[in-house]
Amino acid sequence: MATRFVTFPLAAQPKLCFNYTPNHAVQFISPTKRRRNRKSNRHSHEILRPSFAVCSSLRTEIGSPESAFVRVQRERKDLLVLLDVTGMMCGACVSRVKNILSADERVDSVVVNMLTETAAVNLHRVEEEPASVAESLARRLGDCGFPTKRRASSSGVTENVRKWKELVKKKEELVAKSRGRVAFAWTLVALCCGSHASHIFHSLGIHIAHGSLWEILHSSYVKGGLALAALLGPGRELLFDGLNAFKKGSPNMNSLVGFGSIAAFIISSIPLLNPGLAWDASFFDEPVMLLGIVLLGRSLEEKARIQASSDMNELLSLVSTQSRLVITSTEGSPSTDTVLCSDAICVEVPTDDIRVGDSVLVLPGETIPIDGKVISGRSVVDEAMLTGESLPVFKEKGLTVSAGTINWDGPLRIEASSTGSNTTISKIVRMVEEAQSREAPVQRLADSIAGPFVYSVMTLSAATFAFWYFVGSHIFPDVLLNDIAGPEGDPLLLSLKLSVDVLVVSCPCALGLATPTAILVGTSLGARKGLLIRGGDVLERLAKVNYIALDKTGTLTKGKPVVLAIGSIHYGESEILRIAAAVEKTASHPIAKAIVNKAESLELILPVTKRQLVEPGFGTLAEVDGHLIAVGSLEWVHQRFQTRVNPSDLKNLEHSLMNHSSNTTSSKYSKTVVYVGREGEGIIGAIAISDTVREDAESTVMRLKQKGIKTVLLSGDREEAVATVADTVGIENDFVKASLSPQQKSSFISSLKAAGHHIAMVGDGINDAPSLAVADVGIALQNEAQENAASDAASIILLGNKISQVVDALDLAQATMAKVYQNLSWAVAYNAVAIPIAAGVLLPQFDFAMTPSLSGGLMALSSIFVVGNSLLLQLHGSLISRKG
C-alpha cells in the first residue's frame, strides 16, 4: 500500500512530518490525550478515515506508540521554554531578539513570532533548571529594550480538572470503604442471626444447623459481643456523627439511627448483666441487623449519587489539559495553506499556557483544547456534547470551533480566541457547578420541614414509650401476647421496642435528598444536551411558564441577514452603502454585520468615523467626513436631525425597495428596511435587509401551543416585516408587537407578570438583555459560541443555537420538577404512614408491629427510592436525543 509523507523542517534539526495512510482506521500515537471511548451509540461504529501521526524524522512506523516524535518530545519537553516578549515593532526587532537569545550558549534553537509576541527557546542539556535559564534570558532581553517574562501556567483549567478528579476519586474511595464496612456488618448479622436460622429449619422439619457451634451462637453473651463489635466497628462513624450532631444542636438521621441502636443494645444488656431481674429482653440481633441494613442502604445511595453526577464527569472529560502549541517564525511568512509551515516548532504545553492569538495543532481523534478559528486544515468536528447536535459538523478555514469538541477526520490548526477557564466548555462546567449549588424555592420548604423533623421524631418516640407503658398495655392487654413483648408479655419491653422503631423508621434524609438529586441530574443532563441552566430555581420557574415571548431577528430568523436592495434619493447606491457600513462597522447586531459584509464584498473603501454611538434597538450614530450619519429605524433617524426629507421622496424610496425585495424573496424571508440619514439633509437613502426564518421556528411555535403556552412576538422592526414572520411561524396578530424599543419590550413583559402570568423571554442580542433580565426566565440563543449581553442576562443559554431547544428546556424543567414533587410526596407520605405503624397503631386491631431491623430497612429503602427516582430523569435525556 502506498504511503505518502509530507515533510517540513522543525526548528534547526529534526523534521516534523505527517504520515498519511489512506483508507485505514485511525491510529493515534500523539503524546497527548487519546480519542476517548464514547458511550453514545451513534459513534460506536468504526469510522474509516486517514491516519495521521506526527514524528520527528523522515520515516515512522504506522501506529507505532514509540515513534521518534514521541520519544524526542518526552526527552525535550522540559528543555523548551516559552517567553512572552513585548516591544517588537518590525522584522528587525524579531531578528534582534533571535540573535540575543541564540548568542547564549545554553540555547539550542529559537523561533520568534512578533504577532503573538512569543519566543520558543530550545535549550541544551544543562545543569541549571529551565525556569532559572528562562528568567535569565528574560532579564537579558529586558536589558536590551524588549520587556520579557517567562510564560508560567496559571491555576486555571488544569487545576480545576485536578480538583474535580480528586473529589470523584475520594467519593469512589468512600464507596469502596463503605463496601468493606457493609461486608463486615453483614458477617456479624449472619453470625448473630444464625440461631434464628436453626429455629426456622427445625420448624420446617429440617434437622440441620445444630451442634456445638450453633449452641455458642445461641449464647446471649456471644450475641452481645457481636452487637458491641457492630457498634464499635462498622457503625462507629455513624454513631459518632449522630452524637456530635446532637451535641451541636442539629441532630440528623444518624442521630436517630444511633439512639435507636444504642437504646436496643442497652435494653438487651441490662438483663444480661443483672440476671436477677428475670427480664427476658435480649434482642442483641436488632442493633446488628439495623446497622447492617442502614450501612447497605448508605452504600447503595452513595453509589447512586455518584451515578447522578456522572454527567458532570463526562463534561469534565471534555476539558483538555494539554495542547500542541505551534510557533512559527515571523521571518518565514507563515502560510495558512498548509497545517504546518516550514521552520515551525510544535510542542506540547499545558492548556493554561495558551494565550489568545496562539496557534494550536489538533490531530484527528483529539479533543479541541481552546475556542478559536480554523486557520488551516479541513475536518469534521463532533459537537454533540456541547450543542446536542447529533451529526458531526464540517470545519474549514475561517470557521469557529469550541473547546471540548472532538476533531474526527483531519488535522486542524486553530488560532485561539478564548483559552483556559474562559473557553466555552470551562464556562459550562463552572455554570453547571453554580447551578447545582443554587436552591430551588421548593428546596427551602423541604429544609424548613427537615430541620425540626428530628426533634419531632424524638418527641414522638418518647410519647410512644409513655403511651404503651402507662396506658396502652392496660387498655389493650392483648398486645402483650405479640412476640415484640417477649415470651413473658413484658409491657416495658414492648414500649422500648416500639419507641426504638419510631426513632429508626423515620427518614429525614429522604426529605433532604428529594430536591437536590433531581436538580443535580436535571442540570447536568441539560448541559449534555446543549441547555445551559443556571440553577434549580430556574427550572422551577420555567416549569410554571404559561407565556413565552420571542424576539424576531436572530431568534425566529437565522440572524444572518443579507443586503437585498439599496435605494437612494440623491446619491449613488455605493455611496449610501459606503457611509452606512462605516457607521455600522463596530456594531454587533446581525443587520449591521450584513451591511458591512456587503460593503466588503464590493471592496468599498470605508471612511474614518468618529464619536460613534450605538443605541440598542434603534440604530447607530457616528461622524463621517465632518457630518453626523444615522443608520437605523425610520422614526429614530428622523428624530436625530431637524431637516426632514420630502414625504413624496420617502414614499418613492420605500416603494422601489419593496418592489425589488418582493420580486426576489419568498414568505420564508423576513424583510427589514434600514434608513440612512445625514446631518443637514435628513434621510438620504435606505437599505433592504433579508433574513431567513429558521426551519424549526414554525414547529416550535406549534409544539408550544400544544402544551397550552401562549407565544408572543416582540420586535423593534417594522410592523410589515414582523407580521410576515408571525404569519409564517403561526403566531396570531393579537400576540404580535412591532416597533418596540428595548424598554417597551421589558415594560410589556412586566405588565404580563403583573397580571399574574409566568413568562419566559427568548432573545439573542444586546437589545434583548433588559427583557431577558425582567422575565421570570430569560433564554438566550448563543450564536457562533460568542458571548454577549443577552447570554449574560439569561437564565438559560441554548448552546445549540436552535429555537426548538426552548421546548426541550421546557420539557426538561417540567420533568425535573415532576421528579422533585414525586420525591417530596414520597418522603412525606412514607413518614406519615411508617411512623404511626412503627408506633404500634396496627398492634391492637391487627396484631402487627415492626421490629427495629425492619424499620431500619424501610428507612434505607426510602432514601434509595428518592435517588433512584431522580436517576430516571436520564430516560428523559434519551427521549430528547430521539426527538433531536
Buried (B, 14 or more C-beta within 10 A) or exposed (E): EEEEEEBBBBBEEBBBBBBBBEEBEBBBBBBBBEBBEBEEEEBEEEEEBBBBBBBBBEEBEBBBEEBBBBEBBEEBEEBBBBBBBEBBEEEEBBBBBBEBBBEBEBBBBBBBBBBBBBBBBBBEEEEEEBEEBBBBBBEBBBEEEBEBBBBEBBEBBBBBBEEBEEEBEEBEEBBEEBBEBBBBBBBBBBBBBBBEBBEEBEEEEEEEBEEEEBEEBBEBEBBBBBBBBBBEBBBEEBBEBBBBBBEEEEBBBBBBBBBBBBBBBEBBBEBBEEEEEEBBBBBBBBBBBBBBBBBBBBBBBBBBBBBBBBBBBBBBBBBBBBBBBBBBBBBBEBEBEBBBBBBBBBBBBBBBBBBBBBBBBBBBBBBBBBBBBBBBBBBBBBBBBBBBBEEBBEBEBEBBBBBBBBBBBBBBBBBBBBBBBBBBBBBBBEBBBEBBEBBBEBBEEBEEBBBEBBEBBBEBBEEBBEBBBEEBBEEBEEBBEBEBBBEEBBBBBBBBBBBBBBBBBBBBBBBBBBBBBBBBBBBBBBBBBBBBBBBBBBBBBBBBBBBBBBBBBBBBBBBBBBBBBBBBBEBEBEBBBBBBBBBBBEBBBBBBBBBBBBBEEEEBEBBEBEEBEBBBBBBBBBBBEEEBBBBBBBEBBBEBBEEEBEEEBBEEBBEBBBEBBEEEBEEBBBBBBBBBBBBEBBBBBBBBBBBBBBEBBBBBBEBBBEEEBBBBBBBBBBEEBBBBBBEBBBBEEEBBBBBBBBEBBBBBBBEBBEEEBBBBBBBBBBBBBBBBBBBBBBBBBBBEBEBBBBBBBBBBBBBBBBBBBBBBBBBBBBBBBBBBBBBBEBBBEBBEEBBBBBBBBBBBEEEEBBBBBBBBBBBBBBBBBBBBBBBEBBEBBEEBBEEB
